[in-house]
């Protein structure tokens, strides 16, 4: 359901003010760490405005989630505490995909502190959340929003770099094979003389 009150740059500013407490490791990795599940459940409750509910969609194998990914989730719960997301039950069902699919993929290439310290990564998190929640950023149409997210996407950037590297490797292999062929031909010519 598209909405129009979500200003990307206001949300990025809000995200970048995330308190250091959210950077702590998950209690899955460190006894004194943040209770990741409490943060996730509390965020679900804030968004749905149902504070008595305890049944929310979470993955079955929480131990398989890396510490870096958990820290990204912690930071995203700060973003979701913004008043634009509170009492917005329409997006509740979309948070699972944001946290445990899209953010997991991006976290493979982004260190947790970059979500705050790097302007582009902060904007990527905001746009990724808006995309997953099917929210149109203020002042943008669907094509503009998709294009901007694609240009910031760490996953897309990694794919392009990987393809570029593979293409470069193919070119270098062909050059090596051509040089080896020339060397063999030169050796054959030299051997006949």
Secondary structure, DSSP 4 states (H G I P E B T S, - for coil): ---S---HHHHHHHHTT--GGGGSPBTTT-TTSB-HHHHHHHHHHHHHT-TT-------S-GGGS-HHHHHHHHHHHHHHTSTTTTT-GGGGGGHHHIIIIIHHHHHTTS-TTHHHH-HHHHHHHHHHHHHHTT-PPTT--HHHHHHHHHHH-HHHHHHHHHHHHHHHHHHHHHHHHHHHHHHHHHHHHHHH-
